[in-house]
C-alpha cells in the first residue's frame, strides 16, 4: 500500500509556464490615429462631397451690380463593403478532453476555451482592420486574393501625390533624401492641407542613417566639424533642421502570415506545397521551421500559385517534414515607402475612415442587421453536437481626401 501511495503515478505534475511561440501585439497598431473605425447602418458605404471653391472676391466698380458666384457643387460616392468573417469549430473531443494550459492534470472548462478562441480571432480581426487602413494609402487599392474570394478596390489617388526618389534611397552613396523631401512637401500646396508628420519603417530609417549626404550633414552641422555618429535623435534633428519641425514616426508593426507544409521538402528543393499560398507574394522573406524546431531557414519567395504552391529562390539546406511551419512577417509599411501625412482645417472633414456596415451576426439578426465588429457563439445541438465561434466585420477603408498623403517610393 505504501508503495502505491508513494508511486509517481499518483503524484501531481506541473508545467512551469505557458509560452506563446510567436505572439502578436495588436496594441502597437497605430493606423487608427489616421483612420478610425466607425459604424454606419445600411448595406452600402456612401458619402457626400462638397466640390472646391477657389479664387477670391471680385473687384467691381462703385455702384455696379455684384458679380454672380455659383455655389459649390456637391457630389456623392459609394462603395460596396468587404466581408471578413471566420470561425473555429469545437467538437465533442475538443470539449471533453480539455487540459488547462500550464498544467498536466487540471481540467479546463469549455467556456474558457471559447473565451481564448474569441480573443485569438479578435486579434486576427484587428490585424485585418489595420491592414485595411494602410493598403489604400500605400498601394492605391485593396486587393483580396484568397482561395475563394478575389477582387480589387481601386481608390484613384492622384499620381502627382505618389512621387519616386531619384536616385533611390537604397543607393545610399548618391541619393539625396533631404532634397527629395524638400521637393515633396511642396506637393501639399493647393490641397487645403499642411504637413503633419512623416511615416516610415526601420528599413527606410536604415537607408537614411547610412546615406552619405546625411552623414556629411552630421559632420558639418551637428557636431561642428568633428566626426559625427548617426542615431535616431540626430536623424530627427537633421530632418527638423532642413525640412521643418514635423514629427517622425518609425512604424514597424506588422503580422505573421503562417501556413504549413502538406508534404515533405527535400534539401535544395525550391517548390513548397502548403495549406494556403494565398497569404504570400513575391519578394516576401519566407521562414521555414521543422516541427521539432531544430532547423529554421529563410529564403525569398519568387512566385506563388493558388491554392498551395510557393516557389523560392535557392532552396534550403535541410529536409523538412510535412507540418513544418512556413511563415513570413509583413510590416504594414513596406520597405520602399516614405509617407508624408497632411492635416486639414478643423471642421473640414476626415481624411479617411474604416466604415463598418450592417451584419446579421453578433448583435444583428436576419430581421435586424447592425453594423460593427461582431462575435457570435453557436451551440449546434444536432448530431454531432458542436460549438462554432464566429468573428468578423463587414467594412472597408474609405479615403475621403485623395490628397491627404504624399506616398513616395524610395527603394
C-alpha positions as a Python dict, from the first residue, in 0.01 Angstrom:
ca = {
    (1, 'X'): (0, 0, 0),
    (2, 'X'): (284, 239, 91),
    (3, 'X'): (444, 165, -244),
    (4, 'X'): (122, 260, -421),
    (5, 'X'): (82, 581, -221),
    (6, 'X'): (439, 684, -298),
    (7, 'X'): (405, 599, -666),
    (8, 'X'): (475, 883, -909),
    (9, 'X'): (157, 783, -1090),
    (10, 'X'): (-43, 943, -807),
    (11, 'X'): (181, 1248, -767),
    (12, 'X'): (58, 1573, -928),
    (13, 'X'): (276, 1703, -1210),
    (14, 'X'): (317, 2068, -1302),
    (15, 'X'): (436, 2256, -1606),
    (16, 'X'): (643, 2567, -1546),
    (17, 'X'): (450, 2817, -1758),
    (18, 'X'): (267, 2885, -2085),
    (19, 'X'): (464, 3045, -2369),
    (20, 'X'): (317, 3191, -2689),
    (21, 'X'): (558, 3076, -2959),
    (22, 'X'): (530, 3386, -3181),
    (23, 'X'): (297, 3630, -3003),
    (24, 'X'): (113, 3910, -3179),
    (25, 'X'): (71, 4254, -3023),
    (26, 'X'): (-221, 4444, -3174),
    (27, 'X'): (-176, 4714, -2910),
    (28, 'X'): (112, 4851, -3121),
    (29, 'X'): (-115, 4921, -3421),
    (30, 'X'): (-136, 5294, -3495),
    (31, 'X'): (-340, 5325, -3812),
    (32, 'X'): (-642, 5422, -3603),
    (33, 'X'): (-475, 5759, -3541),
    (34, 'X'): (-543, 5842, -3908),
    (35, 'X'): (-849, 5631, -3991),
    (36, 'X'): (-1083, 5549, -3705),
    (37, 'X'): (-1338, 5266, -3713),
    (38, 'X'): (-1696, 5393, -3733),
    (39, 'X'): (-2030, 5222, -3786),
    (40, 'X'): (-2298, 5311, -4038),
    (41, 'X'): (-2641, 5146, -4075),
    (42, 'X'): (-2728, 5010, -4414),
    (43, 'X'): (-2566, 4781, -4673),
    (44, 'X'): (-2351, 5039, -4859),
    (45, 'X'): (-2079, 5290, -4772),
    (46, 'X'): (-2191, 5629, -4905),
    (47, 'X'): (-2085, 5991, -4850),
    (48, 'X'): (-2132, 6339, -4995),
    (49, 'X'): (-1851, 6558, -5128),
    (50, 'X'): (-1853, 6936, -5148),
    (51, 'X'): (-1657, 7049, -5452),
    (52, 'X'): (-1378, 7306, -5404),
    (53, 'X'): (-1446, 7680, -5442),
    (54, 'X'): (-1131, 7866, -5541),
    (55, 'X'): (-1041, 8222, -5629),
    (56, 'X'): (-1113, 8540, -5432),
    (57, 'X'): (-1375, 8809, -5410),
    (58, 'X'): (-1401, 9002, -5738),
    (59, 'X'): (-1334, 9371, -5788),
    (60, 'X'): (-1631, 9585, -5902),
    (61, 'X'): (-1693, 9946, -5989),
    (62, 'X'): (-1865, 10167, -5734),
    (63, 'X'): (-2240, 10135, -5772),
    (64, 'X'): (-2218, 9835, -6007),
    (65, 'X'): (-2415, 9513, -5963),
    (66, 'X'): (-2235, 9244, -5765),
    (67, 'X'): (-2094, 8967, -5988),
    (68, 'X'): (-2257, 8627, -5952),
    (69, 'X'): (-2063, 8341, -5795),
    (70, 'X'): (-2216, 7995, -5818),
    (71, 'X'): (-2231, 7793, -5501),
    (72, 'X'): (-2010, 7491, -5458),
    (73, 'X'): (-2122, 7176, -5628),
    (74, 'X'): (-2199, 6855, -5440),
    (75, 'X'): (-2109, 6500, -5542),
    (76, 'X'): (-2159, 6156, -5394),
    (77, 'X'): (-1954, 5838, -5378),
    (78, 'X'): (-2034, 5487, -5264),
    (79, 'X'): (-1855, 5157, -5201),
    (80, 'X'): (-1968, 4801, -5157),
    (81, 'X'): (-1807, 4688, -4828),
    (82, 'X'): (-1573, 4396, -4788),
    (83, 'X'): (-1695, 4096, -4591),
    (84, 'X'): (-1444, 3948, -4347),
    (85, 'X'): (-1555, 3655, -4133),
    (86, 'X'): (-1413, 3327, -3999),
    (87, 'X'): (-1493, 3065, -3739),
    (88, 'X'): (-1343, 2795, -3520),
    (89, 'X'): (-1542, 2474, -3462),
    (90, 'X'): (-1521, 2268, -3142),
    (91, 'X'): (-1642, 1910, -3147),
    (92, 'X'): (-1709, 1655, -2874),
    (93, 'X'): (-1344, 1552, -2841),
    (94, 'X'): (-1237, 1918, -2808),
    (95, 'X'): (-1459, 1993, -2508),
    (96, 'X'): (-1434, 1658, -2327),
    (97, 'X'): (-1054, 1631, -2319),
    (98, 'X'): (-961, 1986, -2223),
    (99, 'X'): (-642, 2036, -2026),
    (100, 'X'): (-569, 2378, -1883),
    (101, 'X'): (-251, 2514, -2037),
    (102, 'X'): (39, 2520, -1793),
    (103, 'X'): (-78, 2204, -1614),
    (104, 'X'): (-80, 1833, -1688),
    (105, 'X'): (-388, 1723, -1494),
    (106, 'X'): (-606, 2027, -1431),
    (107, 'X'): (-917, 2031, -1645),
    (108, 'X'): (-1031, 2343, -1828),
    (109, 'X'): (-1391, 2439, -1889),
    (110, 'X'): (-1531, 2468, -2240),
    (111, 'X'): (-1622, 2831, -2165),
    (112, 'X'): (-1254, 2909, -2100),
    (113, 'X'): (-1157, 2762, -2436),
    (114, 'X'): (-1430, 2958, -2615),
    (115, 'X'): (-1309, 3280, -2449),
    (116, 'X'): (-950, 3208, -2553),
    (117, 'X'): (-1057, 3144, -2914),
    (118, 'X'): (-1260, 3467, -2919),
    (119, 'X'): (-952, 3661, -2810),
    (120, 'X'): (-741, 3497, -3082),
    (121, 'X'): (-998, 3558, -3357),
    (122, 'X'): (-1045, 3919, -3244),
    (123, 'X'): (-668, 3970, -3270),
    (124, 'X'): (-679, 3844, -3630),
    (125, 'X'): (-970, 4080, -3699),
    (126, 'X'): (-782, 4379, -3556),
    (127, 'X'): (-493, 4290, -3788),
    (128, 'X'): (-727, 4285, -4086),
    (129, 'X'): (-870, 4626, -3991),
    (130, 'X'): (-519, 4775, -3957),
    (131, 'X'): (-431, 4628, -4297),
    (132, 'X'): (-744, 4790, -4444),
    (133, 'X'): (-622, 5127, -4313),
    (134, 'X'): (-280, 5117, -4476),
    (135, 'X'): (-346, 4936, -4805),
    (136, 'X'): (-538, 5220, -4979),
    (137, 'X'): (-274, 5475, -4876),
    (138, 'X'): (26, 5267, -4982),
    (139, 'X'): (-100, 5073, -5284),
    (140, 'X'): (-387, 5294, -5404),
    (141, 'X'): (-604, 4984, -5388),
    (142, 'X'): (-720, 4693, -5174),
    (143, 'X'): (-668, 4351, -5332),
    (144, 'X'): (-816, 4033, -5188),
    (145, 'X'): (-664, 3718, -5333),
    (146, 'X'): (-771, 3418, -5129),
    (147, 'X'): (-867, 3069, -5240),
    (148, 'X'): (-1237, 3155, -5258),
    (149, 'X'): (-1255, 3534, -5298),
    (150, 'X'): (-1065, 3755, -5543),
    (151, 'X'): (-1135, 4123, -5604),
    (152, 'X'): (-967, 4465, -5617),
    (153, 'X'): (-1098, 4802, -5497),
    (154, 'X'): (-924, 5099, -5664),
    (155, 'X'): (-901, 5438, -5492),
    (156, 'X'): (-767, 5652, -5781),
    (157, 'X'): (-535, 5864, -5570),
    (158, 'X'): (-355, 6133, -5779),
    (159, 'X'): (-32, 6022, -5941),
    (160, 'X'): (135, 6355, -5857),
    (161, 'X'): (97, 6272, -5487),
    (162, 'X'): (295, 5949, -5540),
    (163, 'X'): (649, 6057, -5644),
    (164, 'X'): (958, 5839, -5680),
    (165, 'X'): (1304, 5929, -5549),
    (166, 'X'): (1586, 5956, -5800),
    (167, 'X'): (1835, 5820, -5719),
    (168, 'X'): (1653, 5572, -5496),
    (169, 'X'): (1743, 5595, -5127),
    (170, 'X'): (1866, 5237, -5140),
    (171, 'X'): (2160, 5381, -5337),
    (172, 'X'): (2300, 5531, -5019),
    (173, 'X'): (2617, 5672, -5183),
    (174, 'X'): (2440, 5912, -5420),
    (175, 'X'): (2077, 5952, -5304),
    (176, 'X'): (1975, 6290, -5160),
    (177, 'X'): (1680, 6238, -4922),
    (178, 'X'): (1686, 6596, -4792),
    (179, 'X'): (1637, 6746, -5137),
    (180, 'X'): (1373, 6484, -5220),
    (181, 'X'): (1167, 6557, -4910),
    (182, 'X'): (1204, 6934, -4957),
    (183, 'X'): (1057, 6886, -5304),
    (184, 'X'): (778, 6654, -5195),
    (185, 'X'): (646, 6872, -4913),
    (186, 'X'): (559, 7135, -5174),
    (187, 'X'): (307, 6891, -5320),
    (188, 'X'): (86, 6993, -5027),
    (189, 'X'): (40, 7335, -5186),
    (190, 'X'): (-312, 7384, -5315),
    (191, 'X'): (-453, 7078, -5137),
    (192, 'X'): (-604, 7276, -4848),
    (193, 'X'): (-381, 7086, -4606),
    (194, 'X'): (-42, 7123, -4447),
    (195, 'X'): (232, 6880, -4347),
    (196, 'X'): (156, 6693, -4024),
    (197, 'X'): (418, 6415, -3988),
    (198, 'X'): (635, 6156, -4164),
    (199, 'X'): (586, 5777, -4154),
    (200, 'X'): (841, 5508, -4245),
    (201, 'X'): (964, 5170, -4119),
    (202, 'X'): (1301, 5059, -3980),
    (203, 'X'): (1441, 4963, -4323),
    (204, 'X'): (1376, 5313, -4458),
    (205, 'X'): (1527, 5456, -4140),
    (206, 'X'): (1836, 5246, -4210),
    (207, 'X'): (1863, 5395, -4560),
    (208, 'X'): (1850, 5743, -4408),
    (209, 'X'): (2110, 5664, -4142),
    (210, 'X'): (2351, 5513, -4395),
    (211, 'X'): (2307, 5785, -4656),
    (212, 'X'): (2632, 5962, -4743),
    (213, 'X'): (2465, 6302, -4774),
    (214, 'X'): (2300, 6269, -4433),
    (215, 'X'): (2628, 6161, -4273),
    (216, 'X'): (2810, 6459, -4423),
    (217, 'X'): (2550, 6693, -4274),
    (218, 'X'): (2610, 6544, -3930),
    (219, 'X'): (2983, 6603, -3960),
    (220, 'X'): (2939, 6962, -4077),
    (221, 'X'): (2631, 7083, -3892),
    (222, 'X'): (2552, 6876, -3586),
    (223, 'X'): (2898, 6807, -3450),
    (224, 'X'): (3074, 7126, -3565),
    (225, 'X'): (3339, 6956, -3777),
    (226, 'X'): (3402, 6657, -3552),
    (227, 'X'): (3326, 6303, -3664),
    (228, 'X'): (2951, 6256, -3618),
    (229, 'X'): (2769, 5941, -3508),
    (230, 'X'): (2427, 5882, -3661),
    (231, 'X'): (2140, 5795, -3431),
    (232, 'X'): (1763, 5837, -3407),
    (233, 'X'): (1790, 6176, -3233),
    (234, 'X'): (2047, 6301, -3483),
    (235, 'X'): (1834, 6189, -3777),
    (236, 'X'): (1529, 6367, -3634),
    (237, 'X'): (1739, 6680, -3578),
    (238, 'X'): (1856, 6681, -3940),
    (239, 'X'): (1502, 6642, -4072),
    (240, 'X'): (1376, 6921, -3846),
    (241, 'X'): (1664, 7148, -3945),
    (242, 'X'): (1630, 7105, -4321),
    (243, 'X'): (1262, 7015, -4369),
    (244, 'X'): (1063, 7159, -4079),
    (245, 'X'): (955, 7085, -3726),
    (246, 'X'): (745, 6781, -3817),
    (247, 'X'): (721, 6464, -3604),
    (248, 'X'): (869, 6144, -3748),
    (249, 'X'): (701, 5808, -3689),
    (250, 'X'): (916, 5496, -3731),
    (251, 'X'): (638, 5236, -3754),
    (252, 'X'): (745, 4872, -3777),
    (253, 'X'): (425, 4696, -3669),
    (254, 'X'): (312, 4404, -3879),
    (255, 'X'): (185, 4049, -3871),
    (256, 'X'): (295, 3692, -3938),
    (257, 'X'): (134, 3503, -4223),
    (258, 'X'): (151, 3134, -4131),
    (259, 'X'): (86, 2811, -4320),
    (260, 'X'): (222, 2454, -4305),
    (261, 'X'): (383, 2208, -4543),
    (262, 'X'): (142, 1943, -4666),
    (263, 'X'): (426, 1722, -4791),
    (264, 'X'): (793, 1689, -4705),
    (265, 'X'): (1055, 1919, -4856),
    (266, 'X'): (1397, 1782, -4951),
    (267, 'X'): (1722, 1977, -4929),
    (268, 'X'): (1767, 2207, -5230),
    (269, 'X'): (1404, 2180, -5340),
    (270, 'X'): (1260, 2520, -5437),
    (271, 'X'): (888, 2435, -5470),
    (272, 'X'): (689, 2409, -5145),
    (273, 'X'): (341, 2258, -5116),
    (274, 'X'): (148, 2424, -4833),
    (275, 'X'): (-203, 2454, -4691),
    (276, 'X'): (-257, 2805, -4827),
    (277, 'X'): (-23, 3001, -5053),
    (278, 'X'): (-257, 3300, -5092),
    (279, 'X'): (-105, 3476, -4792),
    (280, 'X'): (239, 3503, -4959),
    (281, 'X'): (365, 3708, -5252),
    (282, 'X'): (683, 3760, -5449),
    (283, 'X'): (979, 3908, -5254),
    (284, 'X'): (843, 3804, -4915),
    (285, 'X'): (1110, 3669, -4681),
    (286, 'X'): (986, 3319, -4607),
    (287, 'X'): (1096, 3135, -4290),
    (288, 'X'): (1054, 2759, -4255),
    (289, 'X'): (1078, 2574, -3921),
    (290, 'X'): (1070, 2197, -3881),
    (291, 'X'): (822, 2050, -3627),
    (292, 'X'): (1098, 1984, -3370),
    (293, 'X'): (1228, 2343, -3413),
    (294, 'X'): (1583, 2212, -3456),
    (295, 'X'): (1614, 2366, -3802),
    (296, 'X'): (1500, 2706, -3923),
    (297, 'X'): (1598, 2874, -4250),
    (298, 'X'): (1484, 3161, -4469),
    (299, 'X'): (1460, 3229, -4842),
    (300, 'X'): (1291, 3479, -5072),
    (301, 'X'): (959, 3399, -5241),
    (302, 'X'): (985, 3402, -5621),
    (303, 'X'): (622, 3323, -5704),
    (304, 'X'): (305, 3160, -5575),
    (305, 'X'): (30, 2954, -5736),
    (306, 'X'): (-307, 2906, -5571),
    (307, 'X'): (-413, 2719, -5379),
    (308, 'X'): (-91, 2590, -5226),
    (309, 'X'): (239, 2623, -5416),
    (310, 'X'): (524, 2856, -5319),
    (311, 'X'): (845, 2881, -5523),
    (312, 'X'): (1156, 3021, -5350),
    (313, 'X'): (1487, 3138, -5490),
    (314, 'X'): (1759, 2893, -5386),
    (315, 'X'): (1603, 2626, -5163),
    (316, 'X'): (1703, 2511, -4815),
    (317, 'X'): (1995, 2317, -4670),
    (318, 'X'): (1787, 2075, -4461),
    (319, 'X'): (1498, 1838, -4520),
    (320, 'X'): (1165, 1945, -4368),
    (321, 'X'): (881, 1710, -4283),
    (322, 'X'): (514, 1767, -4352),
    (323, 'X'): (354, 2003, -4097),
    (324, 'X'): (669, 2218, -4083),
    (325, 'X'): (567, 2579, -4022),
    (326, 'X'): (610, 2829, -4307),
    (327, 'X'): (573, 3197, -4225),
    (328, 'X'): (652, 3549, -4343),
    (329, 'X'): (648, 3867, -4136),
    (330, 'X'): (487, 4156, -4319),
    (331, 'X'): (510, 4515, -4197),
    (332, 'X'): (211, 4738, -4269),
    (333, 'X'): (455, 4996, -4406),
    (334, 'X'): (674, 4834, -4674),
    (335, 'X'): (1050, 4876, -4700),
    (336, 'X'): (1030, 5107, -5003),
    (337, 'X'): (785, 5379, -4895),
    (338, 'X'): (817, 5718, -4721),
    (339, 'X'): (481, 5874, -4629),
    (340, 'X'): (411, 6242, -4565),
    (341, 'X'): (78, 6278, -4384),
    (342, 'X'): (-119, 6601, -4426),
    (343, 'X'): (-368, 6761, -4190),
    (344, 'X'): (-663, 6984, -4275),
    (345, 'X'): (-854, 7265, -4101),
    (346, 'X'): (-1089, 7163, -3817),
    (347, 'X'): (-1443, 7103, -3937),
    (348, 'X'): (-1343, 7030, -4297),
    (349, 'X'): (-1382, 6653, -4257),
    (350, 'X'): (-1169, 6346, -4204),
    (351, 'X'): (-901, 6216, -4441),
    (352, 'X'): (-1040, 5865, -4423),
    (353, 'X'): (-1218, 5610, -4207),
    (354, 'X'): (-1286, 5241, -4174),
    (355, 'X'): (-1661, 5217, -4213),
    (356, 'X'): (-1848, 4913, -4088),
    (357, 'X'): (-2196, 4845, -4225),
    (358, 'X'): (-2477, 4608, -4130),
    (359, 'X'): (-2425, 4243, -4044),
    (360, 'X'): (-2665, 3968, -3941),
    (361, 'X'): (-2409, 3822, -3698),
    (362, 'X'): (-2336, 3908, -3334),
    (363, 'X'): (-2583, 4170, -3211),
    (364, 'X'): (-2751, 4165, -3552),
    (365, 'X'): (-3002, 3921, -3698),
    (366, 'X'): (-3168, 3841, -4030),
    (367, 'X'): (-3454, 4076, -3940),
    (368, 'X'): (-3243, 4342, -3768),
    (369, 'X'): (-2884, 4364, -3900),
    (370, 'X'): (-2649, 4603, -3720),
    (371, 'X'): (-2302, 4743, -3805),
    (372, 'X'): (-1975, 4694, -3617),
    (373, 'X'): (-1735, 4416, -3526),
    (374, 'X'): (-1925, 4102, -3437),
    (375, 'X'): (-1866, 3786, -3237),
    (376, 'X'): (-2112, 3502, -3207),
    (377, 'X'): (-2103, 3160, -3044),
    (378, 'X'): (-2341, 2900, -3189),
    (379, 'X'): (-2424, 2584, -2994),
    (380, 'X'): (-2525, 2328, -3254),
    (381, 'X'): (-2748, 2066, -3091),
    (382, 'X'): (-2785, 1839, -3393),
    (383, 'X'): (-2587, 1516, -3419),
    (384, 'X'): (-2291, 1555, -3392),
    (385, 'X'): (-2305, 1838, -3139),
    (386, 'X'): (-2052, 2119, -3175),
    (387, 'X'): (-1973, 2478, -3088),
    (388, 'X'): (-1900, 2735, -3356),
    (389, 'X'): (-1721, 3062, -3266),
    (390, 'X'): (-1761, 3327, -3539),
    (391, 'X'): (-1586, 3666, -3554),
    (392, 'X'): (-1579, 3925, -3831),
    (393, 'X'): (-1683, 4260, -3977),
    (394, 'X'): (-1841, 4400, -4292),
    (395, 'X'): (-1623, 4701, -4362),
    (396, 'X'): (-1390, 4883, -4596),
    (397, 'X'): (-1139, 5164, -4573),
    (398, 'X'): (-1268, 5487, -4727),
    (399, 'X'): (-1038, 5768, -4844),
    (400, 'X'): (-1226, 6098, -4835),
    (401, 'X'): (-925, 6315, -4913),
    (402, 'X'): (-736, 6183, -5213),
    (403, 'X'): (-463, 6438, -5142),
    (404, 'X'): (-429, 6354, -4775),
    (405, 'X'): (-98, 6171, -4805),
    (406, 'X'): (216, 6204, -5016),
    (407, 'X'): (340, 5848, -5069),
    (408, 'X'): (691, 5835, -5210),
    (409, 'X'): (866, 5527, -5349),
    (410, 'X'): (1222, 5538, -5222),
    (411, 'X'): (1373, 5194, -5292),
}
